[in-house]
Amino acid sequence: MHRSYQPLKPVTNRFLQQRWDQSDYDGHRRKVSTALPVVDNKGTKTPAHVQLNLKKLQLQDERLSVINRDNGLLASKLAAIVRSKGQVDHRNHYHLRSLNADRRREELLLVSRQNQAIYQRITARQSEYRRQVWLDDWERAERRLDDVSRYPRGIAQKQRSHRRVKFAAVDSSERSMSCSTTDTERTGRET
């Protein structure tokens, strides 16, 4: 009895009710399986120009053509090396030239002419300082200084050079040397 069909509503024939319920269920499952979605969640279709990036393909082609050209140059250089019996070509037979060398040369000539003109003006100019007047004035000032000073110049130095130094505890050889030599002579001999 536990395996027998139990309908939800009271019926007179359980067997018929089971068949009807089963057919309703199968119909429902069939409708569910064939039902289409109401909301379109597939998204928009990607445009062709976005799927196929032509610019990227063009850049790749250009890069490959540059690589092929460089490979061809390298292959031709290697072939030339193989044919040349192993000699090294390390000399550059071209001279470096600047595009603005003429302009720089003109500017250098202009600056050198201006410097020469300045030098000529400086050397042609007479000095405004009167050197001879200054020397004469200095000699007059020196003479006045000698006239007004109590002791003439140079006497103190002459007196100092003739002074003898005597020490109390000195050997006889040093005593004779200290008595006969002056301070200036000793300093000259020591140095």
C-alpha positions as CSV (number, residue, x, y, z in Angstrom):
1,M,0.0,0.0,0.0
2,H,3.0,2.3,0.6
3,R,3.8,1.9,-3.1
4,S,0.4,2.7,-4.4
5,Y,-0.2,6.2,-5.9
6,Q,-1.6,8.7,-3.4
7,P,-3.4,11.6,-5.3
8,L,-3.6,15.0,-3.8
9,K,-7.3,15.3,-4.1
10,P,-9.9,12.6,-3.4
11,V,-10.7,10.6,-6.6
12,T,-12.8,7.6,-7.5
13,N,-10.2,5.9,-9.6
14,R,-6.6,6.1,-8.5
15,F,-5.2,4.4,-11.6
16,L,-6.8,6.9,-14.0
17,Q,-5.8,9.8,-11.8
18,Q,-2.2,8.6,-11.8
19,R,-2.1,8.4,-15.7
20,W,-3.6,11.8,-16.0
21,D,-1.2,13.3,-13.5
22,Q,1.7,11.6,-15.3
23,S,0.7,13.0,-18.7
24,D,0.2,16.5,-17.2
25,Y,3.7,16.2,-15.7
26,D,5.3,15.0,-18.9
27,G,3.6,17.9,-20.8
28,H,4.9,20.4,-18.3
29,R,8.4,19.0,-18.6
30,R,8.2,19.2,-22.4
31,K,7.1,22.8,-22.2
32,V,9.9,23.7,-19.7
33,S,12.5,22.1,-21.9
34,T,11.3,23.9,-25.1
35,A,10.7,27.3,-23.4
36,L,12.7,30.2,-24.7
37,P,14.1,32.9,-22.3
38,V,12.2,36.1,-22.0
39,V,15.3,38.2,-21.2
40,D,18.1,38.2,-23.7
41,N,21.3,37.8,-21.7
42,K,23.6,36.8,-24.6
43,G,25.0,40.4,-25.0
44,T,25.8,42.3,-28.1
45,K,27.7,40.9,-31.0
46,T,31.3,42.1,-31.2
47,P,31.9,44.2,-34.3
48,A,34.2,42.8,-36.9
49,H,36.7,45.6,-36.7
50,V,37.2,44.9,-33.0
51,Q,37.5,41.1,-33.5
52,L,40.1,41.6,-36.3
53,N,42.6,44.3,-35.3
54,L,43.9,45.4,-38.7
55,K,46.3,48.0,-37.2
56,K,48.0,45.3,-35.1
57,L,48.4,43.1,-38.2
58,Q,49.9,46.0,-40.1
59,L,52.4,46.8,-37.4
60,Q,53.4,43.1,-37.2
61,D,53.9,43.0,-41.0
62,E,56.0,46.1,-40.9
63,R,58.1,44.7,-38.0
64,L,58.6,41.5,-39.9
65,S,59.6,43.3,-43.1
66,V,62.2,45.3,-41.1
67,I,63.5,42.1,-39.6
68,N,63.7,40.5,-43.0
69,R,65.5,43.5,-44.4
70,D,68.0,43.4,-41.5
71,N,68.5,39.7,-42.0
72,G,69.2,40.2,-45.7
73,L,71.8,42.9,-44.9
74,L,73.4,40.7,-42.3
75,A,73.5,37.8,-44.6
76,S,75.1,39.9,-47.4
77,K,77.7,41.2,-44.9
78,L,78.5,37.6,-43.8
79,A,78.8,36.5,-47.4
80,A,81.2,39.4,-48.0
81,I,83.3,38.4,-45.0
82,V,83.4,34.8,-46.2
83,R,84.5,35.9,-49.7
84,S,87.2,38.3,-48.4
85,K,89.6,35.7,-47.0
86,G,89.2,36.9,-43.4
87,Q,90.5,40.4,-43.7
88,V,89.0,42.8,-41.2
89,D,87.5,46.0,-42.6
90,H,87.7,48.3,-39.6
91,R,88.4,51.6,-41.3
92,N,85.8,54.3,-41.8
93,H,86.6,56.2,-45.0
94,Y,84.2,59.0,-44.3
95,H,84.8,62.2,-42.3
96,L,82.4,63.5,-39.8
97,R,80.9,66.8,-40.8
98,S,78.7,69.0,-38.8
99,L,75.7,70.6,-40.5
100,N,76.3,73.9,-38.8
101,A,80.1,74.0,-39.0
102,D,80.1,77.0,-41.3
103,R,77.9,79.0,-39.0
104,R,80.1,78.2,-36.0
105,R,83.2,79.2,-37.9
106,E,81.6,82.5,-38.8
107,E,80.7,83.1,-35.2
108,L,84.2,82.2,-34.1
109,L,85.7,84.6,-36.6
110,L,83.3,87.4,-35.5
111,V,84.2,86.9,-31.9
112,S,88.0,86.8,-32.6
113,R,87.7,90.1,-34.6
114,Q,85.8,91.7,-31.8
115,N,88.4,90.5,-29.3
116,Q,91.2,91.9,-31.5
117,A,89.4,95.2,-31.8
118,I,89.0,95.4,-28.0
119,Y,92.7,94.5,-27.5
120,Q,93.7,97.2,-30.0
121,R,91.6,99.8,-28.1
122,I,93.0,98.7,-24.8
123,T,96.7,98.8,-25.9
124,A,96.2,102.1,-27.7
125,R,94.8,103.8,-24.7
126,Q,97.2,105.8,-22.6
127,S,97.2,105.2,-18.9
128,E,95.5,107.7,-16.7
129,Y,97.7,106.8,-13.7
130,R,100.8,108.9,-13.5
131,R,103.3,106.4,-12.2
132,Q,106.3,108.8,-12.2
133,V,104.4,111.3,-10.1
134,W,103.5,108.6,-7.6
135,L,107.2,107.5,-7.4
136,D,108.4,111.1,-6.9
137,D,105.7,111.6,-4.2
138,W,106.9,108.4,-2.4
139,E,110.5,109.5,-2.4
140,R,109.5,112.8,-1.0
141,A,107.5,111.1,1.8
142,E,110.5,108.8,2.6
143,R,112.8,111.8,2.8
144,R,110.4,113.6,5.1
145,L,110.1,110.5,7.3
146,D,113.9,110.4,7.6
147,D,114.0,114.1,8.4
148,V,111.4,113.9,11.2
149,S,112.4,110.6,12.7
150,R,114.6,110.7,15.8
151,Y,116.9,107.9,14.6
152,P,117.7,107.5,10.9
153,R,116.6,104.4,9.2
154,G,118.9,101.4,9.1
155,I,120.9,102.3,12.1
156,A,119.0,100.0,14.4
157,Q,119.7,97.1,12.0
158,K,123.4,98.0,11.8
159,Q,123.7,98.2,15.6
160,R,122.0,94.8,16.0
161,S,124.3,93.1,13.5
162,H,127.4,94.2,15.5
163,R,126.2,93.2,18.9
164,R,127.9,90.2,20.5
165,V,126.1,87.6,22.6
166,K,127.8,86.1,25.6
167,F,126.5,83.0,27.3
168,A,127.6,81.9,30.8
169,A,127.9,78.1,30.4
170,V,129.4,77.6,27.0
171,D,132.3,75.5,25.8
172,S,135.5,77.2,25.0
173,S,135.1,76.5,21.3
174,E,131.5,77.8,21.3
175,R,132.6,80.8,23.4
176,S,135.2,81.8,20.8
177,M,132.6,81.3,18.1
178,S,130.0,83.3,19.9
179,C,132.4,86.2,20.6
180,S,133.6,86.4,17.0
181,T,130.3,85.9,15.2
182,T,127.3,88.0,15.0
183,D,123.6,87.1,15.2
184,T,123.1,87.6,11.5
185,E,126.2,85.5,10.6
186,R,125.1,82.7,12.9
187,T,121.5,82.6,11.5
188,G,123.0,82.6,8.0
189,R,125.3,79.7,8.8
190,E,122.6,77.7,10.6
191,T,120.2,77.9,7.7
